[in-house]
């Protein structure tokens, strides 16, 4: 599956821009954030284009659940499951959303601040 | 469905402890956080007991997706969709997990800090 997302994530999914991929299957890719906020900072991105979580609907329910399970598995793979980690969707300016293509942050590897 | 969760969330689900509920169906409840980190701070909680996101498995995929969709709907209902909001699972000490019963934070209504 490819995407027509006109964002850096769309370019990465189509192989038009580089990224350090840590996971890929038919539905998702996961990459390292190029501006990590913690020792481990990954992004889980659906190949199908959804702008942000506010645009997700019933038809995306399984995909969203899979994003969480893949995020948790990647945390396990990165060795941060025991210490702890955070899975976060940002939506809109108040949350600091930068790229308008849905992505789940997987953040950990160190003590994190408050989630707000 | 009830839960055998021996946490404050278990007590709230069973009606043994008070909370300001903003949503309830067969699978989930949502309440206002009693120590809000922002103007809007809700928690979406599955009635079935899952300790945290690291304990979720394939059988929970739809439930996790539903938690995201309900979180996004509640943000819409609270009038914070346009400004923006954050949906967050914390897992473990590094992320500041306090109650060992899975819960999704819905946080917004004001400019938020970094998610780490």
Contacts between the chains, C-beta under 8 A, distances in Angstrom:
chain1	res1	chain2	res2	distance
A	37	B	114	5.7
A	37	B	115	6.8
A	37	B	116	3.7
A	38	B	116	4.8
A	41	B	116	7.4
A	53	B	68	6.2
A	53	B	71	7.6
A	53	B	72	5.1
A	53	B	87	6.1
A	54	B	72	5.4
A	54	B	75	7.1
A	54	B	76	7.2
A	54	B	81	5.3
A	56	B	68	6.7
A	56	B	69	6.3
A	56	B	72	6.4
A	57	B	69	7.4
A	58	B	69	7.0
A	60	B	65	7.0
A	60	B	69	7.8
A	61	B	62	5.8
A	61	B	65	3.5
A	61	B	66	5.9
A	61	B	68	8.0
A	61	B	69	6.2
A	62	B	61	5.8
A	62	B	62	6.1
A	62	B	65	5.7
A	63	B	65	7.0
A	64	B	64	6.8
A	64	B	65	3.9
A	64	B	68	4.5
A	64	B	69	7.1
A	65	B	60	7.0
A	65	B	61	3.5
A	65	B	62	5.7
A	65	B	63	7.0
A	65	B	64	3.9
A	65	B	65	3.7
A	65	B	66	7.8
A	65	B	68	7.9
A	66	B	61	5.9
A	66	B	65	7.9
A	68	B	53	6.2
A	68	B	56	6.7
A	68	B	61	8.0
A	68	B	64	4.5
A	68	B	65	7.9
A	68	B	68	7.8
A	68	B	89	7.2
A	69	B	56	6.3
A	69	B	57	7.4
A	69	B	58	7.0
A	69	B	60	7.8
A	69	B	61	6.2
A	69	B	64	7.1
A	71	B	53	7.6
A	72	B	53	5.1
A	72	B	54	5.4
A	72	B	56	6.4
A	72	B	91	7.5
A	75	B	54	7.1
A	75	B	91	7.3
A	76	B	54	7.2
A	80	B	94	7.4
A	81	B	54	5.3
A	81	B	91	7.5
A	81	B	92	7.3
A	82	B	92	6.8
A	83	B	92	5.9
A	83	B	93	6.8
A	83	B	94	4.5
A	84	B	90	7.3
A	84	B	91	5.4
A	84	B	92	2.3
A	84	B	93	5.1
A	84	B	94	3.3
A	84	B	95	4.4
A	84	B	96	7.9
A	84	B	97	6.5
A	85	B	91	5.4
A	85	B	92	6.6
A	85	B	94	6.6
A	85	B	95	5.8
A	86	B	88	6.0
A	86	B	89	6.9
A	86	B	90	5.4
A	86	B	91	7.1
A	86	B	95	4.5
A	86	B	115	6.8
A	86	B	116	7.1
A	87	B	53	6.1
A	87	B	88	6.9
A	87	B	89	4.4
A	87	B	91	7.4
A	88	B	86	6.0
A	88	B	87	6.9
A	88	B	88	4.5
A	88	B	89	7.7
A	88	B	115	4.6
A	89	B	68	7.2
A	89	B	86	6.9
A	89	B	87	4.4
A	89	B	88	7.7
A	90	B	84	7.3
A	90	B	86	5.5
A	90	B	115	6.5
A	91	B	72	7.5
A	91	B	75	7.3
A	91	B	81	7.5
A	91	B	84	5.4
A	91	B	85	5.4
A	91	B	86	7.1
A	91	B	87	7.4
A	92	B	81	7.3
A	92	B	82	6.8
A	92	B	83	5.9
A	92	B	84	2.3
A	92	B	85	6.6
A	92	B	108	7.8
A	93	B	83	6.8
A	93	B	84	5.0
A	93	B	111	7.9
A	94	B	80	7.4
A	94	B	83	4.5
A	94	B	84	3.4
A	94	B	85	6.6
A	94	B	108	5.6
A	94	B	109	7.5
A	94	B	110	6.4
A	94	B	111	5.3
A	94	B	112	5.7
A	95	B	84	4.4
A	95	B	85	5.9
A	95	B	86	4.5
A	95	B	108	6.8
A	95	B	112	5.2
A	95	B	115	7.7
A	96	B	84	7.9
A	96	B	112	6.6
A	96	B	114	7.0
A	96	B	115	7.5
A	97	B	84	6.5
A	105	B	115	5.9
A	107	B	115	6.5
A	107	B	116	4.8
A	108	B	92	7.9
A	108	B	94	5.7
A	108	B	95	6.8
A	109	B	94	7.5
A	110	B	94	6.4
A	111	B	93	7.9
A	111	B	94	5.4
A	112	B	94	5.7
A	112	B	95	5.2
A	112	B	96	6.6
A	112	B	116	5.2
A	113	B	113	7.2
A	113	B	114	7.5
A	113	B	116	6.5
A	114	B	37	5.7
A	114	B	96	7.0
A	114	B	113	7.5
A	115	B	37	6.8
A	115	B	86	6.8
A	115	B	88	4.6
A	115	B	90	6.5
A	115	B	95	7.7
A	115	B	96	7.5
A	115	B	105	5.9
A	115	B	107	6.4
A	115	B	115	6.5
A	116	B	37	3.7
A	116	B	38	4.8
A	116	B	41	7.3
A	116	B	86	7.0
A	116	B	107	4.8
A	116	B	112	5.1
A	116	B	113	6.5
